[in-house]
């Protein structure tokens, strides 16, 4: 696998999937916050205060919420799988088949109110890359029950 493909796959998994991206940001912010708490309390031997306790609680909350978001999306695995599947379909057929997207949404994704976003986002990113958003949106409007917007 070339470096270009690795970077593209990392982008799709960790940034293209907005839930995973938010999880990454929260995990990073929590780690950053906890590192300041550790520096202040442990290395500088600062006395305990209300602000340091809040830093500790906030850091843990952010960190574990980020881990939860990353775990729930399997670090963008579903997004990458459907991105590659849709990209190969477009390359093979020359355009995006609306019926294929409808079948994937109804048969293979978790087509629920909030679940299935990751797979839809993968299809969306591939459709966007190849300027095939019209068939994607038609299929999504027709069969998808997912309320989370793709952007």
C-alpha positions as CSV (number, residue, x, y, z in Angstrom):
1,X,0.0,0.0,0.0
2,X,1.4,3.4,-1.0
3,X,1.8,6.3,1.4
4,X,-0.9,8.2,-0.5
5,X,-3.4,5.4,0.1
6,X,-2.5,5.1,3.8
7,X,-3.0,8.9,4.2
8,X,-6.3,8.7,2.4
9,X,-7.5,5.8,4.5
10,X,-6.4,7.5,7.7
11,X,-8.3,10.7,6.7
12,X,-11.4,8.7,5.9
13,X,-11.3,6.8,9.2
14,X,-10.3,9.4,11.6
15,X,-11.4,12.8,10.1
16,X,-14.0,11.9,7.5
17,X,-16.1,10.1,10.2
18,X,-17.1,13.1,12.3
19,X,-18.0,11.0,15.4
20,X,-14.5,9.5,15.4
21,X,-13.0,12.9,14.8
22,X,-14.9,14.3,17.8
23,X,-13.7,11.3,19.9
24,X,-10.1,12.0,18.8
25,X,-10.5,15.7,19.8
26,X,-12.1,14.8,23.2
27,X,-9.4,12.2,24.0
28,X,-6.7,14.6,23.1
29,X,-8.2,17.5,25.1
30,X,-8.7,15.1,28.1
31,X,-5.1,13.9,27.9
32,X,-3.9,17.5,27.6
33,X,-5.9,18.6,30.6
34,X,-4.7,15.6,32.7
35,X,-1.1,16.3,31.8
36,X,-1.5,19.9,33.2
37,X,-3.1,18.4,36.3
38,X,-0.2,15.9,36.7
39,X,2.4,18.6,36.1
40,X,0.7,21.0,38.6
41,X,-0.1,18.5,41.4
42,X,2.7,15.9,41.1
43,X,5.7,17.6,39.7
44,X,5.2,21.1,41.3
45,X,3.7,19.7,44.5
46,X,0.9,22.4,44.3
47,X,-1.7,22.2,47.1
48,X,-5.1,20.8,46.2
49,X,-7.6,23.4,45.1
50,X,-11.1,23.4,43.6
51,X,-9.7,24.3,40.2
52,X,-7.3,21.4,40.2
53,X,-10.1,19.0,41.2
54,X,-12.2,20.3,38.4
55,X,-9.3,19.9,36.0
56,X,-9.0,16.3,37.1
57,X,-12.7,15.5,36.7
58,X,-12.9,17.4,33.4
59,X,-9.8,15.6,32.0
60,X,-11.1,12.2,32.9
61,X,-14.6,13.0,31.5
62,X,-13.2,14.2,28.2
63,X,-10.7,11.4,27.9
64,X,-13.2,8.6,28.6
65,X,-15.9,10.1,26.5
66,X,-13.4,10.3,23.6
67,X,-12.5,6.7,24.1
68,X,-16.2,5.7,24.1
69,X,-16.8,7.6,20.8
70,X,-13.7,5.9,19.3
71,X,-14.9,2.5,20.5
72,X,-18.5,2.9,19.3
73,X,-17.3,3.8,15.8
74,X,-14.5,1.1,15.9
75,X,-12.1,3.9,15.0
76,X,-13.9,4.6,11.7
77,X,-13.7,1.0,10.4
78,X,-17.2,1.0,9.0
79,X,-16.6,4.3,7.3
80,X,-13.4,3.1,5.6
81,X,-15.1,-0.2,4.5
82,X,-18.0,1.5,2.8
83,X,-15.8,4.3,1.4
84,X,-13.6,1.7,-0.4
85,X,-16.7,-0.4,-1.5
86,X,-18.4,2.7,-2.9
87,X,-15.2,4.0,-4.5
88,X,-14.6,0.6,-6.2
89,X,-18.2,0.6,-7.4
90,X,-17.9,4.0,-9.0
91,X,-14.5,3.2,-10.6
92,X,-16.0,-0.1,-12.0
93,X,-19.3,1.3,-13.3
94,X,-18.2,4.9,-14.1
95,X,-20.9,6.4,-11.9
96,X,-22.8,5.7,-8.7
97,X,-25.8,3.5,-9.0
98,X,-28.6,4.8,-6.8
99,X,-30.1,1.3,-6.5
100,X,-26.8,-0.1,-5.1
101,X,-26.7,2.6,-2.4
102,X,-30.4,1.9,-1.5
103,X,-29.5,-1.9,-1.2
104,X,-26.5,-1.2,1.0
105,X,-28.4,1.1,3.3
106,X,-31.4,-1.2,3.7
107,X,-29.6,-4.6,3.7
108,X,-26.1,-4.1,5.2
109,X,-26.0,-1.0,7.4
110,X,-27.7,-0.5,10.7
111,X,-30.5,1.6,9.2
112,X,-31.8,3.1,12.4
113,X,-32.4,6.6,13.6
114,X,-28.8,7.3,14.8
115,X,-26.9,4.1,14.0
116,X,-25.5,3.4,10.6
117,X,-24.0,6.9,10.3
118,X,-20.5,5.5,9.8
119,X,-21.4,3.5,6.8
120,X,-23.4,6.3,5.3
121,X,-20.5,8.7,5.8
122,X,-18.2,6.3,3.9
123,X,-20.6,6.2,1.0
124,X,-21.0,10.0,1.2
125,X,-17.2,10.6,1.1
126,X,-16.7,8.4,-1.9
127,X,-19.6,10.0,-3.7
128,X,-18.3,13.4,-2.9
129,X,-14.8,12.5,-4.2
130,X,-16.1,11.4,-7.5
131,X,-18.8,14.1,-7.7
132,X,-21.7,11.6,-7.5
133,X,-23.6,13.2,-4.6
134,X,-26.9,13.4,-6.4
135,X,-27.5,9.6,-6.5
136,X,-26.3,9.3,-2.9
137,X,-28.8,12.0,-1.7
138,X,-31.7,10.5,-3.7
139,X,-31.0,7.1,-2.2
140,X,-30.6,8.5,1.3
141,X,-33.9,10.4,1.1
142,X,-35.7,7.4,-0.2
143,X,-34.6,4.6,2.2
144,X,-32.4,5.9,5.0
145,X,-33.9,6.5,8.5
146,X,-30.6,8.0,9.8
147,X,-31.1,11.5,11.1
148,X,-27.4,12.4,11.4
149,X,-26.3,14.7,8.5
150,X,-23.4,13.8,6.3
151,X,-20.9,16.5,5.7
